[in-house]
Amino acid sequence: MSEPKQPVGRPRDSQIDHAIASATRAILSEDGYGKLTMDAVASRAGIGKAAIYRRFATKQEMIFAATVHDMEEQPPPDSGSLHGDLEAICEVIASQLATAPPAVLHGLLADIHRDSSLGARFTSTFIERERFVIDTVLARAVERGELAAAPDTGIVHALLLGPIFYWLLILIGERGKLPDLVRTTAAAVAGALAATAPPSR
């Protein structure tokens, strides 16, 4: 998978990006997910609403970028092993999901599943970016000879994300156990991929 293309146009102003993200987080904290609007964020950030729409097509995209990750998510530095790279990805996932307010994540998921067009756009932006990160790590493993061929990126994505998401948002598990969960998940996925990889020819 090649790196997802960024929007073409004049360079983004990082100060405006920061103002939008800060205003979004502040309003979410004060008023909650349901009451957040583009108008409220623009007013709090001291910018025109057009500046937001140049960056995000919907408020859900703006909220996800402010609370989880933006469209510049990058692969981790090469650790030298598939296990190490997967653990680095799991650490990022755990940090992002542990920081994002659970009520916000539940609201986002409800909106995405309620509106198919919103869900499709979410997949083509944020999910595609996450899978680009994983695809890069899997390609490294193939180049090292750890894997004979790259497995399905979507399946690997689910294997890495699933346990951490379930622990934090379904079980409401102890945050202090996240490092152990990260290590266990990365080791399990790396071992499973190595065990199920087709033999090299």
Secondary structure, 3 states (H helix, E strand, C coil): CCCCCCCCCCCCCHHHHHHHHHHHHHHHHHHCCCCCCHHHHHHHHCCCHHHHHCCCCCHHHHHHHHHCCCCCCCCCCCCCCHHHHHHHHHHHHHHHHHHCCHHHHHHHHHHHHHCHHHHHHHHHHHHHHHHHHHHHHHHHHHHHCCCCCCCCHHHHHHHHHHHHHHHHHHCCCCHHHHHHHHHHHHHHHHHHHHHHCCCCC
